[in-house]
């Protein structure tokens, strides 16, 4: 069974950092592109960052460029979203997605507040 499980969400102060993880099972992450999305209360789910096309550089939403970074650990079948200089507007549930499999995780809550 193919599955994604996100973790690492937490309450963090503005200016702080968090690293989200997305663990894959039932497939090999190294063979697929992935994306991170987020959904804030009352808003549509939006693209944040990702590496949807193997061999090409990752993409980032303008709102997170220079602050967020995606990475892979192929030995662990895991992808990451490193989030630095967090802002209150980053508060949302964060989801990872395997593009070609149309597979979503259950999400992890990130709250940025003083």
N, C-alpha and C positions, 0 to 999 in steps of 0.2 A: 504494500500500500504506500503510495506516494504521500508525503506529508512534509509540511513546513512548520517549525515552531520558533516563534520569536521570543526573545528575552532581553533583559537589560533595561527595560523602562523603569523610571523612578521619578521621584520629586527632586528637582535640582534648582539651584538658585540661578538667576540671570548671570551670564558670564561663565558658568560652569560647563562641564563636559560630561557626556555619557557615551557609552559604546553599546549599540544594539547588536545582537547576534541573531542569526536566522539559521537554524539547524535543519538540514534536509535529510530525509530518509526515503528509501525506495527508489532513489535515482542518484545519479552522479552529478553533483553541482558543476563540476569542471566542464561538463559538456553543454551547459546551458547558460544563456544570459539571464540576468535577474534585475529586478527593480525594487526600489523602496517607494512606498506611498504613505501618505498620512491623511487622517481625517479628523478635523476639529469639530467640536459640537456645533450642529447647525450648518455645517459646510459640506461641500462635496469632497469626495476623496481626491487627492491631488498627487501628482508625481513629485517625488523629492529628488531621487538620485538613482543611478543604476548603471549597469554594464550589460545592456540588453543584447549587444552584438559582440561575440567573442572576437578578439583581435583588434578591436577598436577601443579608443579611450572612453572612459565613463562619461555619462551625461549628468548634469546637475541643474536643478531648478535655479533660476536667478536668485531666489530668496535665500538659498543656502550656499551658493558658490563662495568658496574661500573659507567656509566654516565646517562643512560636512565632507566626509571622504568615505568612499566605499572601498572594500577590500574583500579578498577571498582567502580562505585557508583550505586548500584542496585536501590536505591531510585529514581534516576534520569534517569535510563536507559541509562547511559553514561559510556564510558570507556575513559581512559586518557593515554597520553604518557608524562611523566615528563622528560624533557631533560635538563641536567645540563652540565656545562663545555663544552659548544658548540664549535665546530670547523668549520672552513670554509668548510671543506669537508662534513659537515652535511647539507649543502645547497641543497635543493631538494623540490619537492612537496611531501607531506606526505599524505598517504591514509590509512584508516582503512578498514578492511574486516571482515565480519562474515563468518567464514569458511564453516559451514554446509549449509548456505543459498547461498553461492557464491555471496554475496552482497558486493558491493564496494561503498564507498563514492566518492565525487567529488574531494577531495583533498584540502589541504591547503598549501600555500607556506611558507617555512622557508628559510630565507636568513641569513647567518652568515658572517658578514664582518665588518671590522673596518672602 
